[in-house]
Amino acid sequence: MTSEVVIDVQQKQISIALLEDQKLVEYQNEPRSASFSVGNIYMAKVKKLMPGLNACFVDVGYERDAFLHYLDLGNQFSSYEKYLKQVQSDRKKLYPFSKASRQPDLKKDGSVQNTLKLGQEVLVQIVKEPISTKGPRLTGEISFAGRYLVLIPFNDKVSVSSKIKSGEERARLKQLIHSIKPRNCGVIVRTVAEGKRVAELDAELKVLNKRWEDTIQKVQKTQQRPQLVYEETGRAVALLRDLFNPTYESIHVNDDEVFNEVKNYITLIAPEKANIVKRYTGKVPIFDNFNITKQIKSSFGKIVNYKHGAYLIIEHTEALHVVDVNSGNRTRSAEGQEANALDVNLGAADELARQLRLRDMGGIIVVDFIDMNLAEDRQMLYERMCKNMQQDRARHNILPLSKFGLMQITRQRVRPAMDVSVEETCPTCFGKGTIKSSILFTDQLESKIENLVNKIGVKRFYLHVHPYVAAFINQGFFSLKRRWQMKYGMGVHIVSSQKLAFLQYEFYDSNKQFIDMKEEIETK
């Protein structure tokens, strides 16, 4: 299996796609200004105590207060509380973390009203992004994740991933980490650390410890609350940190800044793989070039088609996700209805496992498969689903089919499910139902070009249009494009873009910055 990552950086958003054998399996899209990412650390204030829930609401600067349960404060909450007071008592000289004293563990049967008070400052980390009407979910047990290790301040234990089966290797890693870890810190050894040399692990441990020191320095120097004191690495780097493996063939990026970030990170964790990071400079949009735009449009939405006319219907509700499996207009199998149902269900299991990763669906997922009479067929479907889900990084649990033919799946939920709208609003009538004559569309584009060149003074630009329109503009020796270039200069460039609707267009300058050329009459 070949894997590659494609990163599309636009002015307002960044999109990351993971392809396995050219098939889209993971997709993330978020505004470049997005905050409240999982892993961010805040110095925040307790806003409201909820004794009935044994929890509190904390102000981290989000429109809805974040939720912090008493059990999520962490065993070492008292140690953090005392150390933060020592740090903030002297704004000039930082109290060394190595001299911090560990306090007794927090009682598990304690109550939030006896531990916290209104207005108290607490150091918290986001473990769940805001979802629907809920604010972020917090923890008081701070951790810094790297590729091989996770550093946990005020925890003295060294734990090794249970996926490392060799007893000899587990003992080696434990002994090694004990010899290099900083005082007052615990470490979790991740699966990918298996077989790694001490120099690699020590280098990452120093980087993680530096992040903790920088966080404490920011707590000491800033008085504004709530305050972001540690920001998780960019989405591109964070995704690669969790996903990267030696089988990656290439990582394509279309932006210099993000390209340098990714290149530096890969050079740090796998120097021999630094050359797989490639700067994309093609004229065709990067997602169009790798056939990702088409896969996004066909893979999201309420109805998802898969093999031989069968399809899934996926509904998202507040409490759970519901999936219905339909055979559609599929030709019946010569072997009978039972064989036909099994074949449709197995195909649905393959597509559903991909959809869970692709949309990052979490919480409870209920799947209504086509009824099957034979117990061995139901068992085969369950085993197929379990096998498909082995590629999924998120923690999950799958139950066998119930007597109603329903399969129940729970999947770790840390951010809202990806919901990409694949319906297109008419770009010319904006839902009014009437448009100008299509034959006049190129005349409208020419008037925009004339305005851009002669009045605004932009001599070099890129006009993105639907592939059919681009083909019309470029057709023939003395094409419309050539006539425009002769009239307005050679800076006129036509780009075919699959993401645009039929009569939709976008202008970009030579620096790939969007130019808004829509007139008031078009947007009313």
N, C-alpha and C positions, 0 to 999 in steps of 0.2 A: 504494500500500500504506500502510495506517495502522498505526502502532505505539503501544502504550501499555504502561506498567509499573504493576503492582499489587504493593504491599508490605504483607504481613500480619505485624504484629508481635504476638507472643503473649508471655506471661510468661516462658517458657523457651526460645523459639525465634523465629527470624525467617525468613519465606519470601518469596521474590521471584519474580514471574512476568512474563515478557515476552510480550505478545500481538501478533501480526501479523495484521491483518484478523480480530480476535476469536479467532484460533487460537493456542493455547499452543505456543510454540517454544523457550523457555528457562525453566528452573525451578531455583531454588537454595533449599535448606532446610538450616539449620544451627542448633545451639544458640547462644543468645546468649552463653554462656560459652566458646565455641570459641576456641581459640588455635592457634598454629602455622599461621597463614595465609600464603599466598605473599606475599612482600614484607616480612615482618617481619625486623628486624635484631637479632642477638644478639651480646653479648660473651660468648664461650663458651670452653671449655677442651678441648684435644685429649685424648681419652680412650685411644685405641689406634691405633697405627701398623700399617699393612698393606702392607709393602714389595712383596709379591707382586702386589697390586692397584694399587700406586703410589697409595695413598689412605689415608685415616684416618677414624676415627669420632670424632665431636665431641659433647660433652654440651651440649645446649641446653635441658635440663630436661624432655625428653619421656621416656616410659617406655623407648623404644628410642633408642639413640644415632643421631645424624644422620650421613649419609655425605658426605664431602668428598673428591673426587678431586684429584690434584695439578694436573691441567690446569684445574680449576675455581677454583684459587686466584687466578687473574687475573694479567695481566702486571705489575700495579703492587703485588703483594703486599709487596715489600720496602719500597716507599714507605709503605704502610699500617703495616707493622711498626715502622718508625722513628718515624713520626708519633705512633702510639699510645703508644710509650715516652715521647716528649716530653710528651704530654698528661697521662699518669699520673704523671709525675715531680713535678708541682706541682699539688696538689689545690685551691689557692686561685686561682691565676691561669692562665687558659687560654692555651696556646700558639697564636698565630694561625695559621689554616690557610693564609692567603695567604703566610706565611713558610716553610711546609713545603717541604722540598727533595725533588725527585723522584729516586728511585734507579733504577739500571739495571733493565730489564725482566727478569722471571723467565725462566730458560732453559726452553725447551719440552721439552728432553730430560733435564731434571733429575729427581731422585728425592725422594719425600716424606720419607724418613728423613734426608736431608741438609738439608732445608728447615725441618722442624718437629720439635719434641721433645715428649715426654709432659708434660702439664700446661701447655703454652704457651697463652697467651690469644690468641684470634683473633677478628676482627670478621667475622661471616658473615651472609649473607642467605638466607632460604628460597626456593628456586625450585620445589620440589615438596613438596606436603603428604604426611604419612604415608599410605601406601597398603597395605592388607592387612597383611602381616607386616613391611613395610619402614618404617624411620624416615624422617624428612624428608630431602630432598636439598638440599645447600647450595652456595653459591658465595661466593668471596672478593671478587668484583668487585661492589661495592656500587652500586646505582642507585636513583634516586627518580623514579617515573613520575608525570607530570601528564597533562593532556588533550592538550596540544600538544607537550610536550617531555619528554625523559628526561634527568636530570642524572646524570653519572658522575664522582665525585671522582677525582683523580689521573689523569685521562685528558684529553689536550689536543685531541682531535680533534672536529670537528663533522661529523656524518653526517646525510644527508637520506634519508627513506624512499624506497625504490625505486619505490613506487606513485605518487610525484609525477613525472610524465613530462616536464613542460615544463623544458627546460634553463635558460631565463631565470628561471623561478620558483625552481629549485634554487639557482642562483647568487645570487639575491636573498636567499633564506633563509640561505644559508651566510654571506654577507657580513654580514647583519644580526646573526646569532647571535655571530659572531666579535667584533662591536663591543660586545656587551652581556654576554657570559658572564664569570663570575668567574674569577680566576686559579686555575690548577691543576685546572680542571674541564673535562670534555668534555660534549658535548650531542648527543643524537639527536633530530632533528626528525621528529615523527610526521605521518602523512598528513593528519590534520585541520587541520594548521597551514597548509596551502596557502591563500594569499590573505590571511592574517591580518596585522593591523597590528603595528608594532613595540611599541606600548604594551601590547597583549594578551600578546605573547610575553615582554616584559620583566617584566610583573607576575607571570606564572606562574614565570618563572625565579627571581625573588626569593623566592617562596613555597617553591620546591624547595630553594633554597640555605639558607633559614631552617630547613628540616627537617634538613638535613645538620648545620648548626651546633648545633641542639638535640640531635641524636644524639651529637655529640662531647662536648657539655657533660654529658650523662648518663653517658657513659663515664668522664669525668673525676671526677664526684662520687660515683659508686657503686663499691663494692669487691666486692660480692657477685657471684659467678660460678657458673653462667651467669646473665646478666641481659638482659632484653628492653630494648633501648635505643631502638628505633623500632617503633611498631605501625602497620601499614597501616590506612588509613581503613576505616570500617565497611563491611560487605558491600554495603549498599544504595548507598553513595557509590562504592565501588570498581567495582561493576557499571555504574553510570551513567557513570563516567569512561571506561570502555572502549566502552560501547554507545551513549552518547547521540549523537543526531543531530537536525538541525532538523526531521525529519519527525514527531517525537514529538508526539502530540496531547494526552496527559495522563499524569501520574504520580500515582497514588492511594495515599495512606498512611493507616493507621488509628491512628497513634500520634503524639502531640505532639512527643516528643523527636526521633524519626527524621524526622518531617515538617520540623522546623526545620533538621536537618542537611542534608536533601536540598534544601530551599528555599534555604539559604545557598549550597550548592554550585552549584546551577543559576544563582543570581543572580550568582555569581562568574564562571562560564564562559560564560553566555549570558543576560545581563540581560533581553533582550527576550522570553525564554521563561520567566521566573520565574512567570508566572501559570498555567502548565500544571500546577504542583504543587498538588494539591488534597487537603485533609484530609477523609477519609471519615468520616462520622458516622452512617451508616445503622444501623438495628437488625439487619438481616440481616448475617451474617458476610461480610466483604469479598470472600473468594474465591467464596462462593455467589452474591453479587450480580453478579459478572462471569463466571459460569459456568466458573470455573477448577476448582473441586472435582470436578465431573463429568468434566472433561477429564483431570485427574490420575488419577482412578480408572480411566478407560478407556485411558490412554496408557502406564501403567506395568504391571509384571507380566510374566510369562513370555510370554503370548500377547497380541499386539496386532492387533486387527482393523482393516482399512482397507476400501476400496470393494468393493461387490458380493460380500461373503462371503469374500474372500481375507484371509489373515492372515500375520503374521510370528511365528516362535518365536525368542525372544532368550535365549541362555544366556551367563552370565558365568562364566569360569574364571580360574584364577590367571594363565595365560599369555596368554589372548586372549579376545575375544568372538566368539561364533558365532551367525549369523543364518540361519534357514531360511525360504524363501519357499514358501507353500502357496496353491493356488488355492481350497481349501475346497469349499463347495457351490455355487460360482459356475456360472452357466449358460454352457454352451459357446457360443463365438462362431459365428455362421453362416458365417464366413469360414474356419473350420477351426482345428485345434489350434495351428498356428504363430502365427496372429493372436491366439488366446486367450492363449498363453504370453507373447507380447510385451506385451499389455495388462496382464496380471497383474504382470509384471516391471517395467514402467514405473511402475505404481502403487506397487510395493514400493520403487522407487528414491526416489520422492517422500516416502513415509512414513519410510524409513530415514534420509534426510538430516535430517528433523525429529527422529527419535529420537536420533541422535548428538548433536545440540545439546541436546535436552531432558534426556537422561541424563548428558551430558558424558562419553560413553564415549571412552576413550583407549587408546593402545597399538595392538595389531593387531586388526582386525575382519575376519573371513572370512564372506562372504555366499554362500550356496548358492541361486542363482537357478534357476528352472525352465529346463530345457534348451531351447535354440533351435538350429535347424539352419542358418538363414541368417546369413551373416557380416555382412550389412548391418543385421540386427536386433540382433546382438550389439554392433555399433559404435554403433547408436542408443541402446542401453541405457547403454553406457559414457559417451557424450556427455551423456545426460540426468543421470546421476549427477554428473558433473563440474559441470554447470550448477547443479544443486541445491546442491552443496557450496560454491558461490561466496559464499553468505550466511554461511558458517561462519567465525568469527574465528580458530579454532584452526588451526595449521599442519597440513596433511594431504597425503597422497599417495595417488592411486588408480591401480591397475593394471587394464588391460583384462581381460576374462574369460579364464580359462585354458581348456585343452581339456576340463577336467572341469566347466566351467560355474561356476567359483568366481571371485568378485571379491575381491581383497585390498586393504584400506584401512589405512593407518596414520594415526593422528590424535594430535596433541600431548596428552600426559597430564600434568597438573599436580596433579590432585586425584582422589580416588576417584570412580568412576562413581556417579551418583545412582541409588539403588535404593530406591524407595518401595514398601512392602508394601501391596498393595491388598486382600489377604484380611482379613476381619474376624473376630476372635475373638468368640464369643458373649459379650455383656456381662453376661448373667445367669447362665449356667451355667459360664463360663470353661472350656469344653471337656469338662465332665462329661457332657453330653448330656441332662440333665433340667433343666427350669426351672419356676418358678411359673406358674400359669395366667395367660395374657396379659390376661384380662379384669380381673385384679386389679392390673395395672400402674399404673393411674391412682390406685388406692387407696394403693399403695406410694409414689407421688410425693406424694400429699397428706400422708402421714405425715412425709415428709422436710420438706415445707413447714412443717407444724405445728412440727416440731422446730426448724427454722431460725428461725422467727418468735418462738415462745413461749419456747424454752429458750436458744437462742444469742443472740437479740435482733437478728437481721438483718431489718430491715423492708422493705428495697428490694433486689431481686435479679432476676437473669435466669435462667430455666430453659431450657436448650438441649435440644431433643429432635429426633428424626427427623421429617421433613416430614409423614409420614402421621400420626404421633402428634399433632403440632401441629395438623393439620387436625381431628382428632377432638376435641381439647381446646377448639378455637375454634368448633366447629360450633354453629349455632343461636343464637337471640336470648338465651336464658337458658343460655349455654354453661357448661361446666365451669370455664373460666377466670373467667367473671363470678362464679360461685359462690365460687371460691377468693378472688377479690378482695373480695367482700362479707364473707367469713369472716376473712381474714388481712390485709386492707388492700390499697390500690391500688398497693402496691409490687411486686406479683406480675406479672412480665412473661414471656411465653412467646416463645421465639425458635426458628424453624425452621432446623435446621443439617444440611446434606447430608453432612457428614463423619461423622455419628454413625450407628451401626447401629440396627436397628429398635427394640429395647428398651433402648437406651443413653441416658443422660442426663448432663448436666453443669450445675452451679450456678455462677454468677458473681455477685460483689457489684456495687455501683453503680460501682466503679472498674475493672470488668472483670477483677478478680482471681479466680482459680479457687478455689472452696470445695469441699473434699473431703467429700462426704456419704455415701460408701459405708460400709456397716456391715461388721463383721468377717465375718459369715456370708456376705456377697456376694463376698468376696475370697478365701475359703478354697478 
